[in-house]
Amino acid sequence: MSIPLALTTIPPAAANLPSAKAVLKNEKAARDFEAMLLTPVLDSLQKTFAGDSEDSKTPGASDYRLMATQALAQAMASRGGIGIAQLILRHLQPPKVSGGV
């Protein structure tokens, strides 16, 4: 018994749609990338406004400052950030093709 070819093929429009899992993966990757870009900017701002204090001379202070800056950048990116993640996601979407002639 053979299965007709029409029943086994995926329509062209459906073949180009990303799965929900892939969309979520792309969104997370875009947010993480934006957070990576925000981290050095926020770190340099923090250094500028913190000045030269006794706390900055404590061993490990720079590591804790960087961890806090990374957490802040990740939180900002997860809430929309400065729009870099949205630009990346828009670029990853398949192009819209009009149905008319």
Helices and strands as residue ranges (DSSP letters): H 5-8, H 12-15, H 20-50, G 55-57, H 61-78, H 84-92
